[in-house]
Amino acid sequence: MMDKEKIEQAVRLFLEGIGEDPNREGLLGTPDRVARMCSEIYGGLGQDAGQYLHTTFEAKNNELILEKDIDLYSVCEHHLLPFYGKAHIAYIPDGRVAGLSKLARTIEVFAKRPQIQEQLTAQTADSLMEHLKPKGVMVVIEAEHMCMTMRGVRKPGTKTLTYVCRGVFENNDELINRVLMMVR
């Protein structure tokens, strides 16, 4: 559970630390706004992503299901700056499928945590394997990191692509390439 008071105190200290006056008109409500924002953008911290994958439906003879271009927003745990992009989730069911919105909700739970993209990709795949019990899963994430855009190397437009394969996708270049072609 988030401690709104601590967040507000931290924001006031941060503003003072960068040389701002937290009591000036434009910043008066900022600690409260940031605390409310934190409950929204870090709301996945207390959630179980598996909650969205318990309801499944019988579906026979499905070879491959791909949900692509799922918008995602997260915060890099190293600099507390956003990264954002698209996720693509492919899986081969073993007789049961999840509702399509449940795939997007699953990734959203993990994205709403201080996070690194590599871990977000793996957590999503592992959760799908655990709860859906498909024959295999592949998760692809393409994202731009504001820590690369606004600071350090300052390379706007640079995208980081990660993918994780589980089950029948592992070591199956034909299947991996099929998903990558479908995503493009």
N, C-alpha and C positions, 0 to 999 in steps of 0.2 A: 504494500500500500504506500502511496506517495505521501510525503509530508509537505504539504503546501507551504506551511510557515518556513520550513528550512529552505525551500526553493526560493521563496521571496527574500529571505535574509541573504542567501547566496547571490542573488541577482543584485541586490543593493550593494553588497561588498564588491562584486564584479564591476559595477558601474563606477564606484569610487576608485577601484584599482586601475581602471583605464583613464582616470582623470575626469570623469563626468560627475555631475551633481544629481544624485537620484531624486532630489527634491525640486528640480526645475520642472516647469509646467509639462513639457513634452514627455518626461520620464516618470511622472508621479504614479501613473497606473501600470508602468512596465513590469514591476515585480509580480503583480497579480496576473497580468496578461501572460507572462512567461510561465508562471505556475500552472495556469489553466491550459496553456499550450502543451506543457509537459505531460499532463494526463492524457492528452490526445495523441501526441507523437510517440510516447513511450508506453502506451496502453497495453502493449503485448507482454509486458514484464510479468504480470500476474495471470496470464492466460495460458491455457493448455490448447495448443493447436489441434490436437486430436479430437477436441469436442465437435469440430465441424465434419469429421470423417466417420462418425459412428453410424450415420444413416446412409445406407447404400441400397442400390436397386439391382435386381437381377438383370443381366444383359449377357446374352450368349453370342459367341462368334465375333467378338470385337477384337480386331488385330491391333489397332493403335488409336489412342485418343490423344489429341493435342489441343490444349488451350493455350493460345499464344497472345502476346501483346498485353499481358496483365500489367497495368501501371503499378509501380512500387516506389515508395519513398521510405528512406531509412536514414539513420544518423550514424556516421562513422564513429566507432568507439575510441579512435585514436585522437581525433581533433574536435569531436562533437560538432562536425559540419555535416550537412546533408549529402546523401547520394541518392540518385533517382534514375529510373530507367524502366525497362520492361523485363518481365519474367515470362518464360515459356515452359509449360509443364506437359510432358508426354508420359503416358503410361499404357501398359498393356494389361487389361484387367484379367482376372482369373474368375470370371463368372459374375462379378459384382462391380458396379460403378458408383461413383459419388456424384451428387448433383454438381453441375458445372460451377456454380458460385462457390462451392465449398473449397475448390482448389485455390481460387483467389483469396478466400478468407484464410486459408491455411498459411499462405505465404505472407499475408498481411500481419498475422500474429507475430511471426518471426521478424518481420521488417520493423515492427513497432517496438524495437529494443535497440539500445546502443549495440552496434553490430559491425561486423566486417562482411563484405560481400561473399567471400569464400565460405564463411560459416553459414550465412543465410541460405546459400545454394544447397549445402549439405544437409542442414537441418530440415529444409523443406522436403528433400528427397527421402530422408530417413523417416520423417513423420508419415509420409505417404506409404512407404513400404510397411511400416509398423501397423498402421490403422486400416489401410485399404487392402493390404496383402495382395498386391497385383503380381503379375509375373515379372514386371520390371518397371523402372521409373527413370526418366531423364529430366533434369531440371537445368534450364539455361537462363542465365541472367546477364543482361547487358546494361551497364549503368555508367553514368557520369558522376564523378566524385568532386564535390566542391573543394575538397582539400587539395586537389590537383589543379583546379580552375582558379581559385582566388588567392592561393598562397603557395609557398614553396616553388615548384617548377613552373607554375602558372601556364598551363596548357589547356585552355578551354576547348571543349569538343572532344577531348580524349575519352574514349569509352573503354571500360574494362569488361571483358567477357569471361564468364565462368560457367562451367557445366559439371554436373555430377551424374554418374550413371550407377544404377543399382539393378540387381537381378539380371534379366536376360539382355539388358543393354550393355552390361560390362563386357568389354573385349569383343563387342559385335560392331565392327566398323560399318557394316551395311546398315544396320538399324540406326546407329548414331548419325550417319550421313543422311539418311532419309529424314530424320527429325530436323537436322540443320538445314536441309533444303526446304522443308515445309515452313520453317521459321523465317527464312529469307524470302 
